[in-house]
Each structure stands twice: as structure tokens, then as C-alpha cells.
């Protein structure tokens, strides 16, 4: 039988968490180049001051990941791994209202690159880890804190590198990672909905390369590489892909329907008008393609001999990236435009009939009035894929509760999180971890 939790001074706990969070945001780990060693140094300093030994994993070039363990007796099963990544996406400083690496508090929010993705959850996981260490509570399973490099570029120097070179470092029964969280409004209904991500779409990053005949701009011809590229991109842009209600989404929509948040049937036909208006729903139901970069030419009056573009494809669970790439080639229908694969990933979904999912549901409902908890699909991709493909249960779970408007700053300008959301995140993550691990 689980003992009552030790008394915690939550105000002091949160003040400490907020201070760590602000200092963490001031560490620039933009990827590229990453420089995650800076974050590893910062986190290691905090952990070693608490008497917790850390292990560093250096993939080279400063791409350092960090691991710490609180040992348990194993009576509850295998380790619970608190996974977070330390790198962030780059910023365009000229569009920010505050210093993206200032950790500034303004208007009740903490501003900075990584505030949502994902230094806030990383700190919440760190604080849960530290609290259990300080309380000296006997643990029924190992608790692992793992801060990894290079997630934003696919994990070649982070989780993928660890899986190849240090597989024991990522051994776990359960993983809590990014990809889920709470939103204050969904489908126009103001009610807290927490998405626990049990699956995610697979990334397929491709480079389109068009080649042709260079020449003088005053003499147009039919073998202009840039024109070939533009035609190819137009065909991709206008390619109509079918809507698919992935089986897991039946449960997602069913729970929302019972809660009065979603009205209607969860069929492709019924959801088509919703997807036409809501980019989030469209991303849940289709294999998406975003054109993200393009480059060509050396001078205004020179027809280029080569043109390139980058496309970011996100595939529904179960979609074979090789088959999708062949479909793209048929859509482009130009032998002088080739597709080069930059990165691909996929994963099977985790089951949601587990002790961890039930614990998350219980904690959320006890702490957030009228909350709805749903199993969902992350439209982005995360490091969870590596664990899921090894049969490990990995969930995207954050205790934060944010407005749709703030969530749109994810990877965008003026990324920020409210102080109250961060406070709730710390509280819920701690409570889930305690119930999963404490004797």
C-alpha cells in the first residue's frame, strides 16, 4: 500500500523551479549547431549539488546528453524514464518582442525559445526527480532522468546515437516525454482537454533537386532548372490526399464526443469540412507536406542549372515512407527532378491500457476541475519513436494547460508559457512520477 506523500512546501518548490527555468532558457542551445554541452553542464551542476552522480554521453562536437538515476528495488517493474531534449530550434530575433534567450517574465508569462519546446517540461521532470531524492522516499522502480541532444534535427547525435552506442542508457518500461499537454479550448468548447500522446506521425524529410541547362536570362528555353522545380512544387502543393481516421483516433473522438466537446461522426466524410477549416485536424487526418526551403541561381540575368527545395512530410502511423516517396515521384512526373532523402522515422503506437496512462488520468482529474483526458496522436515527431519501436510504452505528457493562442508560438516567434501553466506542469508531473515510483 502506498504511503501518504511527504509534505512539500509548494511555494518554495515552485520558486526554485521558476528560477531554474529562467536560467535554463538563457542557455542558447539552438540546433544547429546545438552546443548541448552547455545544457548538460547546467543540469549536471544542479544534480551533483544534490549528491546525484551523472553520466555524460558525448557524440562529438559538443553534442552531449546527460543521464542520472535514482535506484529503486524493482518491485514495481522496470525503470520510469523522464525524457527531455536540451536543444531548441533557431530564432529570428528581429521578430521577437523579448530576448529569445532572456528568460524574461512579462504579462504573466515566461518568454524564451524552448519555453514550450521543451525546457519547461524538462525542468518539471528535473524537479520531480529532485523532490523524490530530497524526500528520501524508497522507490519501487528506478527513476531515470535523461536529457538528450539533437532532437530538433532528428536525434542523430542524441537518442539515435544512444540507441546504437549505449542501449543500456535508454532501457525503460515507461517513458514520459514531450508531445502531449492540456489546452483550455477545443472545437470551440471552453473545457480543459489533456492529450496524452500514445502515437505520433513519422517524419520524412526530402530534398527536391532539379537540374537543367544554364544560360543567359535574355534567351529563355525549356530546360530551366528553376522552372522545373516550380512546376514540381506546384504539383505537390495541389496534390489532394485522402483523409484517414487512424484507429486510435476513434477513441480520441469518442471521448471528446461523450464530453460534449466534439459533435458529429468521426468519419472522413463528416470530418472533411472540419479539416478544411482547422489545420490541426487536417494534420491529424492526412499525410501532410510543407515546403520549407528553396534556393537557386547566382545572378539576376543567369538561368540556373540547378534548383533545390526542401519538403517536410509527416506521415500517419503505419504509412510506409518508401511507398509515400514513390507516390511523390509519380505526382512530380519529371525525370529531371529527383528526390533525396534527408531523414525518415516511424513508430508503432503505445497501448493506453496501462498503469501509467491510468495514473496520468487519475492525477489530472484530481487536480484540474472538469478535465477531459484523451489518448492522441502527436502531429510532430519526438524521440519517443525509438522507445516505441523497442516495445517500450512512451507517452507524450505535460501537465501544462495553455490557450490555443499561446500554443501557436511553438517553434514560432515570441514562444512563451504562462507561469500558472508551468506551475501546474510541475505539480502534475511530480504527482504522476511519485505514484508510479514511490513505495
C-alpha positions in Angstrom: 0.0 0.0 0.0 1.4 3.4 -1.0 2.2 5.7 1.9 0.9 9.3 2.1 3.1 11.7 0.2 5.6 13.8 2.3 4.6 17.4 3.0 6.1 19.7 0.4 6.4 23.5 0.6 4.9 24.0 -2.8 5.6 27.7 -2.9 9.3 27.2 -2.3 9.4 24.2 -4.7 7.9 26.3 -7.4 10.0 29.4 -6.8 13.1 27.1 -7.2 11.6 25.6 -10.4 10.9 29.0 -11.9 14.4 30.2 -11.2 15.9 27.1 -12.8 13.6 27.5 -15.8 14.6 31.1 -16.4 18.3 30.3 -16.1 17.9 27.3 -18.4 16.2 29.4 -21.1 19.2 31.8 -21.1 21.4 29.0 -22.4 21.4 29.1 -26.2 21.2 25.6 -27.5 19.9 26.4 -30.9 20.2 23.5 -33.3 22.2 23.9 -35.5 24.8 23.9 -34.1 23.3 22.6 -30.8 26.1 23.1 -28.2 24.1 20.9 -25.9 27.1 20.6 -23.6 26.1 23.9 -22.1 22.8 22.5 -21.0 24.4 19.3 -19.8 26.9 21.4 -17.7 23.9 23.4 -16.2 21.8 20.3 -15.4 24.8 18.3 -14.1 25.7 21.2 -11.7 22.2 21.1 -10.2 22.1 17.3 -9.8 25.6 16.9 -8.4 24.9 19.6 -5.8 22.1 17.3 -4.6 24.5 14.3 -4.4 23.3 12.7 -7.6 26.0 11.3 -9.9 25.6 11.9 -13.6 26.8 10.2 -16.7 27.6 12.2 -19.8 27.4 10.8 -23.3 29.4 12.8 -25.9 28.5 12.1 -29.5 31.3 14.6 -30.6 31.3 18.3 -31.3 29.7 19.2 -28.0 26.6 17.1 -28.6 26.4 15.9 -25.0 23.5 14.0 -23.4 23.1 13.6 -19.6 21.7 10.7 -17.5 21.0 10.4 -13.8 19.3 7.6 -11.8 17.5 7.2 -8.5 17.6 3.5 -7.9 14.6 1.5 -6.8 14.1 -2.0 -5.6 12.4 -3.2 -8.9 9.3 -4.4 -7.1 7.0 -2.3 -9.4 8.8 -3.3 -12.6 11.3 -1.7 -15.0 12.5 2.0 -14.9 10.4 5.0 -15.5 12.4 7.3 -17.7 11.9 11.0 -17.7 13.0 12.0 -21.2 13.6 15.6 -22.4 15.8 17.2 -25.1 18.0 20.2 -24.5 18.3 21.7 -28.0 15.9 24.2 -29.4 15.0 25.4 -32.9 16.7 28.6 -34.1 15.1 32.0 -33.8 14.7 35.1 -36.0 15.5 37.7 -33.3 14.1 40.6 -35.3 10.5 39.3 -34.9 10.6 38.8 -31.1 9.3 41.3 -28.6 11.7 40.0 -25.9 15.1 38.5 -26.0 14.5 34.9 -27.0 17.3 33.8 -24.7 16.5 36.2 -21.8 14.1 34.1 -19.7 12.1 37.2 -19.3 8.8 37.3 -17.3 6.2 39.6 -18.8 2.4 39.7 -18.7 2.3 36.6 -16.5 4.4 34.5 -19.0 7.9 33.2 -19.2 9.3 34.1 -22.6 12.0 32.3 -24.5 13.0 29.8 -27.1 12.3 26.4 -25.5 9.6 27.7 -23.1 7.1 25.3 -24.7 9.6 23.0 -26.6 10.7 21.7 -24.2 12.7 23.2 -21.4 9.6 23.8 -19.3 8.8 20.0 -19.2 12.4 19.3 -18.8 12.5 21.4 -15.6 9.3 19.8 -14.4 10.8 16.4 -14.8 14.0 17.6 -13.1 12.1 18.9 -10.1 10.1 15.7 -9.7 13.4 13.8 -9.7 15.0 16.2 -7.2 11.9 16.2 -4.9 11.9 12.4 -4.6 15.7 12.4 -3.9 15.3 15.0 -1.1 12.3 13.2 0.4 14.3 10.0 0.7 11.2 8.0 -0.3 12.0 4.3 -1.1 11.3 3.7 -4.8 9.7 0.6 -6.3 11.4 1.1 -9.6 14.4 3.0 -11.0 13.7 6.6 -11.9 15.9 7.9 -14.7 16.3 11.5 -15.8 17.6 11.6 -19.4 18.4 14.9 -21.1 19.4 14.3 -24.7 20.9 16.3 -27.6 19.8 16.9 -31.2 16.1 16.1 -31.0 15.2 19.0 -33.3 17.4 17.7 -36.1 16.3 14.0 -35.8 18.4 12.7 -33.0 21.5 11.5 -35.0 23.7 12.9 -32.2 21.1 12.3 -29.4 18.7 9.4 -29.0 19.6 7.6 -32.2 23.3 7.7 -31.2 22.5 6.5 -27.6 20.4 3.6 -29.0 23.3 2.5 -31.2 26.2 3.1 -28.8 24.7 2.9 -25.3 21.5 0.9 -25.4 21.6 0.3 -21.6 21.3 4.1 -21.1 17.8 4.1 -22.6 16.4 0.9 -21.0 13.0 1.5 -19.5 9.5 0.1 -19.0 7.8 3.5 -19.3 8.8 6.8 -20.8 7.3 10.3 -20.2 8.3 12.7 -22.9 7.0 15.7 -24.9 4.2 15.6 -27.3 1.1 15.9 -25.1 -0.4 18.5 -22.8 -3.5 20.5 -21.9 -5.5 23.0 -23.9 -8.1 25.3 -22.5 -10.4 25.2 -25.6 -11.0 22.6 -28.3 -13.5 22.7 -31.1 -14.8 26.0 -29.7 -15.7 24.5 -26.3 -14.0 26.0 -23.3 -13.1 23.0 -21.2 -9.7 21.6 -20.2 -8.6 18.8 -22.5 -5.4 16.9 -21.9 -4.0 15.0 -24.8 -1.7 12.1 -23.7 0.1 11.2 -26.9 0.4 7.5 -27.4 1.4 7.7 -31.1 3.0 10.2 -33.5 3.3 10.9 -37.2 6.5 9.8 -38.9 8.9 12.4 -40.4 10.0 12.1 -44.0 12.3 15.0 -44.9 13.1 15.2 -48.6 15.2 17.4 -50.9 14.0 18.1 -54.4 16.8 18.6 -56.9 16.0 19.9 -60.4 18.8 20.1 -63.0 18.7 21.8 -66.4 20.7 23.8 -68.8 22.2 27.1 -67.6 22.2 30.1 -69.9 21.6 33.8 -70.4 18.4 35.3 -69.0 17.7 37.1 -72.3 17.2 33.8 -74.1 14.6 31.6 -72.3 14.5 27.9 -73.1 12.6 24.8 -71.9 15.2 23.3 -69.7 15.3 25.9 -66.9 16.0 24.0 -63.6 14.2 26.6 -61.5 11.1 26.4 -63.7 11.2 22.6 -63.4 11.4 22.9 -59.6 8.5 25.4 -59.5 6.3 23.0 -61.6 7.2 20.1 -59.3 6.3 22.1 -56.2 3.0 23.2 -57.7 2.1 19.6 -58.4 3.0 18.7 -54.8 1.0 21.6 -53.5 -2.1 20.8 -55.4 -2.0 17.0 -54.8 -5.2 16.1 -52.9 -4.6 13.3 -50.4 -7.4 11.4 -48.7 -8.5 11.9 -45.2 -7.9 8.9 -42.9 -9.3 8.3 -39.4 -6.5 6.3 -37.8 -8.0 3.6 -35.5 -6.6 5.3 -32.4 -8.5 8.5 -33.2 -11.8 6.6 -32.8 -11.1 6.6 -29.1 -9.9 10.2 -29.2 -13.1 11.5 -30.9 -15.3 9.1 -28.8 -14.1 10.6 -25.5 -14.5 14.1 -26.8 -18.0 13.3 -28.0 -19.0 11.9 -24.6 -17.7 15.1 -23.0 -19.8 17.3 -25.4 -16.7 18.8 -27.0 -16.9 17.1 -30.4 -20.2 16.8 -32.2 -20.7 14.6 -35.1 -19.3 11.4 -36.5 -15.6 10.5 -36.7 -15.6 9.6 -40.4 -13.6 11.1 -43.2 -16.7 12.4 -44.8 -18.0 14.1 -41.7 -14.6 15.5 -40.7 -13.8 16.9 -44.2 -15.4 20.3 -43.6 -13.8 20.5 -40.1 -10.4 19.6 -41.6 -10.8 22.3 -44.3 -11.1 25.0 -41.6 -8.8 23.6 -38.8 -5.2 22.9 -39.7 -4.7 20.8 -36.6 -7.5 18.4 -37.5 -6.2 18.3 -41.1 -2.8 17.3 -39.8 -4.3 14.6 -37.7 -6.1 13.0 -40.6 -3.7 13.3 -43.6 -0.1 12.8 -44.7 1.0 16.4 -44.7 3.6 18.2 -46.8 5.2 21.6 -46.0 7.5 23.3 -48.4 10.1 24.8 -46.1 13.2 25.9 -48.1 14.1 26.7 -51.7 17.3 28.0 -53.3 18.5 28.6 -56.9 20.5 30.9 -59.0 23.7 33.0 -58.8 22.7 36.2 -60.7 19.6 38.1 -61.9 20.4 37.5 -65.6 21.7 33.9 -65.4 19.3 30.9 -66.0 20.3 28.5 -63.2 21.4 24.9 -64.0 20.3 23.6 -60.6 17.5 24.4 -58.2 16.7 22.8 -54.8 13.8 22.8 -52.3 13.2 21.1 -49.0 9.8 19.5 -48.1 8.8 18.3 -44.7 6.4 15.3 -44.9 4.6 13.9 -41.8 3.1 10.5 -42.3 0.3 8.9 -40.4 1.2 5.9 -38.3 1.5 2.8 -40.4 2.3 4.7 -43.6 5.5 3.3 -45.3 7.9 6.1 -46.2 9.2 4.3 -49.2 5.8 3.9 -50.7 4.9 7.5 -50.0 8.1 8.7 -51.7 7.2 6.6 -54.7 3.8 8.3 -54.8 5.5 11.7 -54.7 7.7 10.8 -57.7 4.6 9.9 -59.6 3.0 13.2 -58.7 6.0 15.2 -59.8 6.3 13.2 -63.0 9.6 14.7 -64.2 12.7 12.5 -64.6 14.9 15.6 -64.2 13.6 16.3 -60.7 14.9 13.8 -58.2 14.1 13.2 -54.5 16.9 12.8 -52.0 16.0 11.5 -48.6 17.4 13.6 -45.7 15.7 11.9 -42.8 12.9 9.4 -42.1 11.4 8.0 -38.9 8.4 6.0 -37.9 7.0 4.2 -34.8 4.2 2.0 -33.7 1.7 3.4 -31.2 1.9 2.6 -27.5 -1.1 1.0 -25.8 -3.1 3.2 -23.5 -4.5 0.4 -21.2 -1.5 0.7 -18.9 -0.7 1.6 -15.3 1.0 4.9 -16.4 -2.0 6.0 -18.5 -4.4 5.3 -15.6 -2.1 7.2 -13.2 -2.0 10.2 -15.5 -5.8 10.2 -15.9 -6.2 10.0 -12.1 -3.8 12.8 -11.3 -5.2 15.1 -14.0 -8.8 14.6 -12.8 -7.9 15.2 -9.2 -6.0 18.4 -9.9 -7.9 20.0 -12.8 -11.7 20.5 -12.4 -13.8 19.2 -15.3 -10.8 18.0 -17.2 -11.1 15.5 -20.1 -8.2 13.1 -20.8 -7.8 11.6 -24.3 -5.2 9.3 -26.0 -3.9 11.1 -29.0 -1.5 11.4 -31.9 1.3 13.9 -32.0 1.4 15.6 -35.4 5.1 16.3 -35.0 7.7 13.7 -34.2 9.6 13.1 -31.0 12.3 10.9 -29.6 9.6 8.6 -28.3 9.7 6.7 -31.6 12.9 5.0 -30.6 11.4 3.6 -27.4 8.1 2.6 -29.0 9.9 0.6 -31.7 11.6 -1.3 -28.9 8.2 -2.2 -27.3 8.6 0.4 -24.5 5.5 2.3 -23.5 6.2 6.0 -24.3 3.7 8.8 -23.7 3.8 12.5 -24.6 2.6 14.0 -21.3 2.8 17.5 -19.9 0.8 18.9 -17.0 0.7 22.3 -18.6 -2.6 23.9 -19.5 -2.4 26.5 -22.2 -4.6 28.5 -24.6 -4.6 27.7 -28.3 -3.1 31.2 -28.9 -0.1 30.5 -26.8 0.4 27.0 -28.2 0.7 28.6 -31.6 4.1 30.2 -30.5 5.5 26.6 -30.5 8.5 26.9 -33.0 7.3 30.4 -33.7 8.1 33.9 -32.6 7.6 35.0 -29.0 7.4 31.5 -27.7 6.2 31.6 -24.1 4.3 29.8 -21.4 2.2 31.2 -18.6 3.5 31.0 -15.1 0.4 29.2 -13.9 0.7 26.6 -16.7 4.3 26.0 -15.7 3.3 25.7 -12.0 0.6 23.1 -12.9 3.0 21.2 -15.1 5.5 20.9 -12.2 2.8 19.7 -9.8 1.2 17.1 -12.1 4.5 15.7 -13.3 5.7 15.3 -9.8 2.5 13.6 -8.7 2.5 11.1 -11.6 6.1 10.2 -11.0 5.6 9.8 -7.3 2.6 7.5 -7.7 4.5 5.4 -10.3 7.7 5.1 -8.3 7.2 5.7 -4.6 6.8 2.7 -2.2 
